[in-house]
Amino acid sequence: MRKIEYATDKKKWAPSLIPGPLALISTINRAKEPNVAPKSWLQMASFEPPILMFSGSKGNTTEKNLLATGCFAVNLVDSTMAAKAFSCIEWFGLERIEKMGITLSQARKISAPLIDQCPAHLECAIRETHEVGGGFIVYGEIVAASIREDILGAAPADRYRLLDQIVFLEDDLCARVRDPYPARRSAEGPASRKWTRYVISLTRTDKPMTGAAVRRHVAHLKKLDRQGRLELCGPFKDGKGGMAIIRAGSLEEAKAIAESDPFIKEGLETYALREWELSCEENNHMGMG
Ligand SMILES: Cc1cc2nc3c(=O)[nH]c(=O)nc-3n(C[C@H](O)[C@H](O)[C@H](O)COP(=O)(O)O)c2cc1C
């Protein structure tokens, strides 16, 4: 395939060629006032000792704070936090924290706080700073790390979906990291879960529907979404039921999910479950394209 010239200016990249993990960097100043700011030019720099780096702008509060107190925390952003991370730069300082509606907790080993609503945290002590071009690079040694208990408690294959990490692409665009697959095994073929979904068709019974039951059903769907299991869902316009398309590790797991829906548990709907193999360009239409 022919290659054509592309911009060297990152601001013009669409698509971005270097997506970066979106994090909220939390710091504290000498007066112990906290600050949080989104950053995506973030990367590991050394395994041993564990050192990461991010590139910032020298005049920002984040950089001033970390130079003053010698530490910062990387709070990973998931899809529930992404909109806040993008829009929070409208405000500054304590007002930003207040408008984001986030809460802060004491870190294990550093004086900078951690953001409670983020799924994982890296506590860093400053090692070095460098000016490169227009950038200010901060190297921090990871002195402590923490992650939501349910993420580590899940099967390895489910952990990325639960972490639900966000990468920054360009402008207002971000993406979820939730579809891992073994690089050296072909991602093609119906044997891989990557190409399997489960379709739950819901049919109304005669039992009268209530607003409270709908809210319980929606809470169930939201939980599935947070777990990265929900693809699509919604009621049919004829009022006779609905459909949910989900990801699951097996038919048994999908059955358990369907049966945990309050609509099913409370007898408001019955369900039929079907395993669905995806046929698309990416898997060469199941190898038949
Ligand atoms: C999605 C997103 C990613 C960002 N990534 C970076 C980054 O990697 N480095 C940087 O210096 N600023 C980045 N910014 C801009 C800073 O967050 C912004 O300048 C902020 O106001 C700095 O806040 P502070 O002065 O409290 O440190 C990003 C902003 C957004 C919305």
The ligand as a Gaussian input file, in Angstrom:
#p B3LYP/6-31G(d) Opt

LIG

0 1
 C       -7.129000      15.242000      27.890000
 C       -6.052000      16.196000      28.302000
 C       -4.740000      15.810000      28.297000
 C       -3.726000      16.687000      28.673000
 N       -2.435000      16.278000      28.681000
 C       -1.450000      17.125000      29.078000
 C       -0.097000      16.683000      29.165000
 O        0.218000      15.536000      28.885000
 N        0.829000      17.594000      29.563000
 C        0.494000      18.887000      29.891000
 O        1.370000      19.681000      30.259000
 N       -0.781000      19.324000      29.843000
 C       -1.752000      18.465000      29.447000
 N       -3.034000      18.907000      29.401000
 C       -3.324000      20.308000      29.740000
 C       -3.280000      20.579000      31.241000
 O       -4.074000      19.661000      31.951000
 C       -3.791000      21.997000      31.493000
 O       -2.827000      22.903000      30.998000
 C       -4.126000      22.272000      32.929000
 O       -4.816000      23.500000      33.026000
 C       -2.903000      22.349000      33.807000
 O       -3.367000      22.507000      35.122000
 P       -2.472000      22.951000      36.340000
 O       -2.019000      24.380000      36.050000
 O       -3.387000      22.856000      37.502000
 O       -1.306000      22.000000      36.410000
 C       -4.054000      18.024000      29.028000
 C       -5.396000      18.413000      29.045000
 C       -6.376000      17.511000      28.688000
 C       -7.818000      17.959000      28.715000

